[in-house]
Amino acid sequence: MTTRTLIRPTGFVDSPFGHDGKLARLAGGLAWFASAELLTVEYGRRLSSELVPVEGIEARFDDEMAATWARLTTARAPLQLGDRTVRLDQPQVMGIVNITPDSFSDGGQFAAPADAADAGSAMAIHGAAILDVGGESTRPGAKTVWEGDEIKRVDPVVRQLASGGAAVSIDTRKAAVAEAALAAGARMINDVSGLTYDDRMPGVVAAAGVPVVLMHHQGDPTSMQDAPRYHDVLVEIYEWLEDRIDCALEAGIARANILVDPGFGFGKSVAHNLELMNGLALLHGLGCGIVLGASRKRTIGALSNEAPPAERLGGSLAFALKAAEQGAQLLRVHDVPETVQALRVWRGMRDQALTPRV
């Protein structure tokens, strides 16, 4: 691989008014930035960085940087989940509906599929744009679930939620589970393996023509937290996701249907997760919507006297707002009403800043 330059937007500004030519809009969303960090990288390592203003930045570009800049500043197309349209010009909430006995935060919470479906419906009522239904825990140390058992868990929940008009995503890395969920009414696939676990999954996604989330991970659930290592976590995640996007495109998946998730907590230490959050805006250079799932994760407990998952709401909201500030389009959360409220207040401040003064 030759030396290349990545572009990380920074220097975020509340309002673009009066700053013509000095700001750029991030991915067609509600964030404007005045400067960018140019990262010179080679073989997944950062060689140098330079902070430069947006004004006049394009004079520095080679062809690859110009293409990256175009992806950074081009609006993301809305997602189409069946009859439901999910806009990506503002942060949206994806509610987590786990039908598992061993998920790290809510395992065993629902005694029957109807209970899980009712919880999902409540999330939709409280403002979740998408409901992400999962039947296999991928927490650190989790064991693989047989696909037949996974289907039995998710099928009735997906059917009830989809029949009620909700936009449903299936959280699975197995093609057979994805096919069953699509038949039951799911219209999006969230694959924590980034289409690497099941060779059939890229073909299933392409044939269905549905949006797919490609998530970064290091290792598998049984071993991913055993001393994860990176030379440069942000650069390595960027290039890993770039490769997975290329593989998805080769499989016939439309770029507009591809979203990326940096995999907060999936083979990453506390320091890795924090560095990832601070540099999240870099991933917009991939040209895809960003999904961020930091809700109730262990990093929050590590920074708050080992608070258990049920007591990590404050930290979850802090990460959600940090992600929204950097233009993340989908926030995958357990606490839907609280996150929606936080985003509405954040959105109110953004709308006020974007209202021209008379």
Secondary structure, DSSP 8 states (H G I E B T S, - for coil): ---EEEEEEEEEES--TT-TTT-EESTTSS-EEEEEEEEEEETTEEEEEEEEESTTGGGG--HHHHHHHHHHHS----EEETTEEE--SS-EEEEEEE--S--TTTTT--SSHHHHHHHHHHHHHTT-SEEEEESS--STT-----HHHHHHHHHHHHHHHHHTT--EEEE-S-HHHHHHHHHHT---EEETTSS-S-TTHHHHHHHHT--EEEE--SS-TTTTTSS---SSHHHHHHHHHHHHHHHHHHTT--GGGEEEE--TTSS--HHHHHHHHHTGGGGGGGSSEEEE--TT-HHHHHTTTT--GGG-HHHHHHHHHHHHHTT--EEEES-HHHHHHHHHHHHHHHHHHTS---
